[in-house]
Amino acid sequence: MTNELNLWELAVLTMLRERPMHPYQMQRLLHLRHKDELLALRRGSLYHAINRLLKLGLIEAAEKTREGRRPERTTYRIGPAGRKALLQQVQDRIALPPRETSEFMAALSFLVHLTPHEAIPKLEARTEWLEKSIADSEATMAALVANVKRINLIETEYLCAMQRAELAWIRKLLAELRSGRFTWDLKTILREAKAPAGREPRLSKEKL
């Protein structure tokens, strides 16, 4: 069974399936295709992914080259095992994604620690951020659509759809908070949580 690959490792495999590349070419391609926005580009992430794929035997070094005084560059290529792992893991992730919890979903579980009055401006700020993010993504797709096929932008399309749904949900929540239809009181909740729990009812001998 192939080890589970992270998104960086899958990204490397997809690029090397197109053609052999060295890390600088991969970084440039990720940027041109706006994939670095999804992968949260960090120094060392790409090289860590390459090294792990090498250890797993999914890619191999094809050649080393040097241009002038620039540092030596290693070009990598995907192997048969890498192609098989790539296809299998993409299929698995599309069909049966792992259970994921977003940071926003986790933060909402702590919303009770803010008063409704405190929560409203923070949720309003999030709607502004979502509106800008959606507009930026739509502008990116509009600029690329003439030269890039829809399949190459499908993840950005999905992101916009998810953000629109989140935006609609937050706007509805804000309307409920502003009107007072939805509210809570932390002091009451904490007081109830501290109250001693009722005793378990005793079972008669006939029920034992």
Protein Blocks (a to p, Z undefined) as FASTA:
>chain_A
ZZdddfklmmmmmmmmmpccdfklmmmmmmmnommmmnopaehklmmmmmmmmmnopacc
fbdcdehjbccdddddddfklmmmmmmmmmmmmmmccddddfklmmmmmmmmpcfklmmm
mmmmmmmmmmmmmmmmmmmmmmmmmmpcfklmmmmmmmmmmmmmmmmmmmmmmmmmmnop
accdfklmmmmmmpccdddddddfklZZ
